[in-house]
Amino acid sequence: MTVVIVGAGPAGLTVANILRAASVDCVVLETESRQFIEQRPRAGFLEEWAVRALDERGLAGPLLERAQAHVECEFRGEGERHRFRYAELSGQHHFVYPQPLLVTDLVRAYADRAGGDIRFGVRDVDLHGIDTDRPAVSYTDPISGERVRVDCVAVAGCDGARGVSHDHLTARYATVARHDHGVGWLALLAEAPPSSDCVVFGLHPRGLAAHMARSPQITRYYLQCPPGDDPANWPDDRVWTELHARLAADGAPPLTEGRLVEKRVLDMHDYVVEPMAYGRLYLAGDAAHLVAPIAAKGMNLALHDALLLGDALAAYVKGGDESGLGGYSAACLPRVWQYQEFSQWFGHLLHGASSGDPFAAGTAAARLRRVLGSPTAAAAFAELYIGKNADN
Ligand code: FAD
C-alpha cells in the first residue's frame, strides 16, 4: 500500500514525514538533487500555528532552537516610520527560518533518521489512472535511464506551480481561479545583516521596497518593478540606490549593504485550483494555489495542506477511513481563500502609492491610516497577518 509523493518541497516532505511516522509505505519523487533543494532560497516567515503543528509532530526541533521571533512590522512613507505590533494584538508571532533550512531538517528527519525512500533527480514524471483505485506514477531513473512505474493507492501532488500534478488536475478535473496584481517584484538576497529588527515596507511613489530578515548574515529585499522586467536592468548600484531611497525615513537606521547573491523578477499573481483533489490525486502547496509573496503566506499554506493531507492519507491507508481524504479539499480551501483575500487587500495597500492612479493612491493611504489608527482595524489586520483564526 504505497503512497507516491511528487515533489520534495515543504509540502511533500511534511506529508512524507507524517506518513513515515504512521508506518505508511511511501516514496518521494523529486526532479532536483538533494543539494539543490537544501540550498534553494525562497521563503523565511513561518506563522506560529504552523510551527506549533510541526512541533507536535517532532519536526520543529532545529527550527525552535535557531529561528528568530518577529513581533512587529514597520511601514515607512513620506519620511515617516510607523511600527505595528501585531504580536501584542494577536498573541502570536512569526518564526524567521529560511526555507532551505526547513527543507534540510525535513529531509534529514524523513530520509536519514526514519529511513524514508526519496528518489532525487527523477525525470519525465507522469501520472496514470488517478480516477481509479490503483493509480501509478512513472518516471525515468536518472542513472539507468529506464522507465520506472510505481503502483500506489494515492498520489500526493506536491510538485509546486510548475509540476505535473497541477497540470494533470487542471487539464480535466478542476478549475483555476486567477488574479494578477499587475506588478513585478525584484527579489533580492543580500549577504548583509538585517538593517532592522522587523519586516519593513517602504511605500514610495516609485514603487514598494521591502526588507525581510532571513538570518544574522542574510537579508531579503524586494523592489517593485514592472512585471516581466529583466534583472539585467537592475545593476547593483541601481538596486542599492533605490533601496536607500524607498526605505528612507526620519530616524531610520541606515541599510547595511552586501553582495547580492540572488536577483530575480517575480510577477505578482495568484491562483487557486478547485477542487484540490480528484480521484486519487491530492494537490498540496503551490501545486494547488499560488499566493504572491506579498504577505509571506505560501509556505504556511503549503504546510497547512500537508498536515491535513498527511493525516488523511494515514487514516485511509491504516484504517480504511476515507473521511479525511473525502473532505480534504473543503478543509483546505477556507484558509486558502482567506490568505488570498488578505494578500490582494494588502497588495493594494502596498502598491497604491506607486500606481500612478490618484484614486488607488488615496484608498491605499486610507487603508493604512485605518490600520494604524483604529484598534478594531488593527486587531483584524494583526490576525490576518499572522494567520490566526483563518479556517473559516
Ligand atoms: P515547492 O517548494 O515549489 O516544492 C515543489 C518541489 O517539487 C520542488 O522541490 C521541485 O523541484 C519539485 N518538482 C517540480 N516538478 C516536479 C516533478 N515533475 N516531479 C517531481 N518533483 C518536481 N512563502 C511564505 O510563506 N513566506 C515567505 O516569506 C515567502 N517568500 C517567498 C519568496 C520567494 C522569492 C518565493 C519564490 C516564494 C516565497 N514564498 C514564501 C512562497 C514559498 O516559497 C512557496 O509557497 C513554497 O515553497 C511552497 O512549497 P511547496 O512544497 O508547495 O512547493
Boltz pocket constraint, residues with backbone or C-beta under 6 A from the ligand:
constraints:
  - pocket:
      binder: B
      contacts: [[A, 6], [A, 7], [A, 8], [A, 9], [A, 10], [A, 11], [A, 12], [A, 29], [A, 30], [A, 31], [A, 32], [A, 37], [A, 41], [A, 42], [A, 43], [A, 44], [A, 45], [A, 46], [A, 99], [A, 122], [A, 125], [A, 158], [A, 159], [A, 160], [A, 161], [A, 162], [A, 163], [A, 164], [A, 187], [A, 266], [A, 284], [A, 285], [A, 286], [A, 287], [A, 291], [A, 293], [A, 295], [A, 296], [A, 297], [A, 298], [A, 299], [A, 300], [A, 301], [A, 302]]
      max_distance: 6.0
